[in-house]
């Protein structure tokens, strides 16, 4: 085992019913897993992560935790969020993102957007466009709203399918216009390699500390899966970066036993 994912429908809600919290869970996991194992924290909704911003910043900065967090916002409009029965505002979501991005270097935040929710006006969708344009998240999962039978929203007036599709297309075009990884060009990165590239027999797939996907050429006669390597980044792209190995089997990252006490 080289990587552990802590995941659920809402990881951030962990412990609310038993008097503990997600930060406490991660701290406990880090105490017992071997030093070569990396931990990735799963999706968490804004209401729960906002309660632990300082603690989560410390955790995401830990050398054995990937600097990645999936925080779905769904819409950049407060009236739409209220109609969705979401327990947060756009301002609260921004506060979460701003705090984490300021305190966790090279953090990757992924988010979700639903286009064309019931009652969503063009002006409200423009607020979503502005939110994504401001943060330029590296990962944005875009979907069109489909009502499920029996839900409250199934009884409400729908945005015409053509309009919902146009909004989804607009947001997709915006997302495709920007690039998030160009600053990695020519940098030196520690990379954890976990899988073969399903599109090429010549490369393997790894991730940086910030969970950026890295494509690396295979080394003849060497099995790279499960290894840590030091890589120089040679090119950057929309969805990934590529690099050449400059050091095999680097020294493990030393983590002070009192890491969390010093935070």
C-alpha positions as CSV (number, residue, x, y, z in Angstrom):
1,X,0.0,0.0,0.0
2,X,1.4,3.4,-1.0
3,X,-1.7,5.6,-0.9
4,X,-4.8,5.7,1.3
5,X,-8.0,7.7,0.5
6,X,-10.3,8.8,3.3
7,X,-13.6,9.1,1.5
8,X,-17.4,9.2,2.0
9,X,-20.4,11.1,0.8
10,X,-19.1,14.0,2.9
11,X,-15.8,13.4,4.6
12,X,-15.9,16.7,6.4
13,X,-18.9,15.6,8.4
14,X,-16.9,12.8,10.0
15,X,-17.2,12.7,13.8
16,X,-20.1,15.1,14.3
17,X,-22.2,12.4,15.7
18,X,-19.5,10.9,18.0
19,X,-17.8,13.9,19.4
20,X,-14.7,14.0,17.1
21,X,-13.8,15.5,13.7
22,X,-12.1,14.9,10.4
23,X,-8.8,16.6,11.6
24,X,-8.7,14.2,14.5
25,X,-9.3,11.2,12.2
26,X,-6.4,12.2,9.9
27,X,-4.1,12.8,12.8
28,X,-4.9,9.3,14.0
29,X,-4.3,7.7,10.6
30,X,-1.0,9.4,10.2
31,X,0.2,8.0,13.5
32,X,-0.3,4.4,12.4
33,X,0.3,4.2,8.7
34,X,3.9,3.5,7.5
35,X,6.1,6.5,6.6
36,X,6.0,5.7,2.9
37,X,2.2,5.9,2.6
38,X,0.5,9.1,1.4
39,X,-3.0,10.1,2.6
40,X,-5.6,11.8,0.5
41,X,-8.7,13.4,2.0
42,X,-12.0,13.0,0.2
43,X,-14.8,15.4,-0.7
44,X,-16.1,17.7,1.9
45,X,-18.9,20.3,1.8
46,X,-18.3,23.9,2.9
47,X,-20.4,23.9,6.1
48,X,-18.1,21.3,7.7
49,X,-14.7,22.3,6.5
50,X,-15.2,25.9,7.5
51,X,-15.3,24.8,11.2
52,X,-11.7,23.5,10.9
53,X,-9.8,25.8,8.6
54,X,-6.7,26.1,10.7
55,X,-6.6,22.4,11.5
56,X,-7.2,21.4,7.9
57,X,-4.5,23.8,6.7
58,X,-2.0,22.0,9.1
59,X,-3.1,18.6,7.8
60,X,-2.9,19.5,4.1
61,X,0.6,20.9,4.7
62,X,1.7,17.6,6.4
63,X,4.4,16.0,4.2
64,X,2.5,12.7,4.0
65,X,-0.9,14.3,3.1
66,X,-1.6,15.3,-0.5
67,X,-2.5,19.0,-0.8
68,X,-5.8,18.3,-2.5
69,X,-9.4,18.9,-1.4
70,X,-12.7,18.5,-3.3
71,X,-15.1,21.2,-2.1
72,X,-18.3,21.3,-4.3
73,X,-19.9,24.7,-4.5
74,X,-22.6,23.9,-7.1
75,X,-23.5,27.5,-7.8
76,X,-22.0,31.0,-7.5
77,X,-25.5,32.5,-6.6
78,X,-26.9,32.6,-3.1
79,X,-30.5,32.4,-4.2
80,X,-29.7,29.3,-6.2
81,X,-27.9,27.7,-3.3
82,X,-30.9,28.5,-1.1
83,X,-33.2,26.8,-3.6
84,X,-30.8,23.8,-3.6
85,X,-31.2,23.7,0.2
86,X,-27.4,24.1,0.6
87,X,-26.3,25.0,4.1
88,X,-23.7,27.7,3.1
89,X,-23.4,30.9,1.1
90,X,-21.1,31.9,-1.7
91,X,-19.3,34.1,0.8
92,X,-18.6,31.2,3.1
93,X,-17.3,29.1,0.3
94,X,-15.0,31.9,-0.7
95,X,-13.7,32.2,2.9
96,X,-12.9,28.5,2.9
97,X,-11.0,28.7,-0.4
98,X,-9.2,31.9,0.5
99,X,-8.0,30.6,3.8
100,X,-6.8,27.3,2.4
101,X,-5.1,28.8,-0.7
102,X,-3.3,31.3,1.5
103,X,-2.1,28.8,4.0
104,X,-1.4,25.7,1.9
105,X,1.2,26.2,-0.9
106,X,0.3,24.6,-4.2
107,X,-3.0,23.3,-2.9
108,X,-5.3,21.9,-5.5
109,X,-9.0,22.6,-4.9
110,X,-11.6,20.8,-7.1
111,X,-15.2,21.9,-7.2
112,X,-18.6,21.0,-8.8
113,X,-21.1,23.1,-10.7
114,X,-24.7,22.3,-11.6
115,X,-25.9,24.4,-14.5
116,X,-29.6,25.2,-15.0
117,X,-31.0,24.4,-11.6
118,X,-34.7,25.3,-11.1
119,X,-35.4,29.1,-11.2
120,X,-31.8,29.9,-12.1
121,X,-31.8,33.2,-14.0
122,X,-29.1,34.2,-16.6
123,X,-27.9,36.8,-14.1
124,X,-27.5,34.2,-11.4
125,X,-25.6,31.9,-13.8
126,X,-23.3,34.8,-14.6
127,X,-22.4,34.9,-10.9
128,X,-21.2,31.3,-11.2
129,X,-19.1,32.2,-14.2
130,X,-17.5,35.0,-12.2
131,X,-16.8,32.7,-9.3
132,X,-15.0,30.2,-11.5
133,X,-13.2,32.9,-13.5
134,X,-11.9,34.4,-10.2
135,X,-10.5,31.2,-8.7
136,X,-9.7,29.3,-11.9
137,X,-9.9,25.9,-10.1
138,X,-7.8,23.2,-11.8
139,X,-10.6,20.7,-11.6
140,X,-14.3,21.7,-12.2
141,X,-16.9,19.0,-12.6
142,X,-19.6,20.5,-14.7
143,X,-23.1,19.0,-15.0
144,X,-26.6,20.0,-16.1
145,X,-29.5,19.7,-13.7
146,X,-31.7,16.7,-14.0
147,X,-34.5,16.4,-11.4
148,X,-35.1,13.1,-9.7
149,X,-38.7,11.9,-9.3
150,X,-40.2,12.5,-5.9
151,X,-37.9,15.4,-4.9
152,X,-39.1,18.9,-4.2
153,X,-37.2,20.2,-7.2
154,X,-39.1,17.9,-9.5
155,X,-42.2,20.0,-8.9
156,X,-40.5,23.3,-9.7
157,X,-40.3,25.1,-13.0
158,X,-37.4,24.0,-15.1
159,X,-34.8,26.0,-17.0
160,X,-35.3,25.0,-20.7
161,X,-32.9,22.1,-21.6
162,X,-31.5,24.1,-24.5
163,X,-30.7,27.0,-22.1
164,X,-29.2,24.6,-19.5
165,X,-27.0,23.1,-22.2
166,X,-25.8,26.6,-23.4
167,X,-24.9,27.5,-19.8
168,X,-22.9,24.3,-19.4
169,X,-21.2,24.9,-22.7
170,X,-20.3,28.5,-21.7
171,X,-18.8,27.3,-18.4
172,X,-16.9,24.5,-20.1
173,X,-15.4,27.1,-22.6
174,X,-14.4,29.3,-19.7
175,X,-12.7,26.4,-17.9
176,X,-10.9,25.3,-21.0
177,X,-9.5,28.8,-21.6
178,X,-7.2,28.9,-18.5
179,X,-4.2,26.9,-17.5
180,X,-3.2,26.3,-13.9
181,X,0.1,24.4,-14.1
182,X,2.4,26.7,-16.2
183,X,4.3,27.8,-13.0
184,X,5.6,24.2,-12.6
185,X,7.7,24.5,-15.8
186,X,11.4,23.7,-15.0
187,X,10.7,23.1,-11.3
188,X,11.9,20.1,-9.3
189,X,9.1,18.0,-7.8
190,X,8.9,14.9,-5.6
191,X,6.4,12.6,-7.3
192,X,4.6,9.5,-6.1
193,X,4.0,7.0,-8.9
194,X,0.9,4.8,-8.5
195,X,-0.3,3.6,-12.0
196,X,0.5,3.0,-15.6
197,X,-0.7,5.4,-18.2
198,X,-3.8,3.9,-19.8
199,X,-3.1,6.0,-23.0
200,X,0.6,5.0,-23.5
201,X,2.7,2.0,-22.8
202,X,5.7,4.2,-22.5
203,X,4.7,6.3,-19.5
204,X,3.6,6.0,-15.9
205,X,1.4,8.3,-13.9
206,X,2.4,10.0,-10.6
207,X,1.3,13.0,-8.5
208,X,3.0,15.9,-6.9
209,X,2.4,16.8,-3.3
210,X,-0.4,19.1,-4.6
211,X,-1.8,16.1,-6.4
212,X,-1.0,17.4,-9.9
213,X,-0.9,14.6,-12.4
214,X,2.6,13.9,-13.8
215,X,3.4,11.8,-16.8
216,X,6.9,10.2,-16.6
217,X,8.7,8.0,-19.2
218,X,9.2,4.4,-18.1
219,X,12.8,3.3,-17.2
220,X,13.9,0.2,-19.0
221,X,14.2,-2.7,-16.6
222,X,12.9,-0.7,-13.7
223,X,9.4,-1.1,-12.1
224,X,8.4,2.5,-11.1
225,X,5.0,1.6,-9.6
226,X,4.8,2.5,-5.9
227,X,8.0,4.5,-5.9
228,X,8.9,8.1,-5.0
229,X,11.1,9.9,-7.5
230,X,12.5,13.4,-8.0
231,X,11.4,14.9,-11.3
232,X,12.3,17.9,-13.3
233,X,9.2,19.3,-15.0
234,X,9.7,19.6,-18.8
235,X,6.3,20.6,-20.1
236,X,2.9,21.7,-18.7
237,X,-0.6,21.2,-20.1
238,X,-4.2,21.8,-19.2
239,X,-4.7,18.5,-17.3
240,X,-1.2,17.4,-16.4
241,X,2.5,18.1,-16.4
242,X,5.4,15.9,-17.7
243,X,8.8,15.4,-16.3
244,X,12.1,13.5,-16.4
245,X,13.4,11.6,-13.5
246,X,16.6,13.1,-12.0
247,X,16.8,11.0,-8.8
248,X,15.6,7.6,-7.9
249,X,14.8,6.5,-4.4
250,X,15.2,9.9,-2.7
251,X,15.6,10.1,1.1
252,X,12.2,9.8,2.8
253,X,10.7,13.1,4.1
254,X,11.4,13.5,7.8
255,X,8.3,14.5,9.8
256,X,8.9,15.7,13.4
257,X,7.0,13.7,16.0
258,X,5.6,16.9,17.4
259,X,4.5,18.3,13.9
260,X,1.0,19.1,15.0
261,X,2.1,20.5,18.3
262,X,4.3,23.1,16.5
263,X,1.5,24.1,14.1
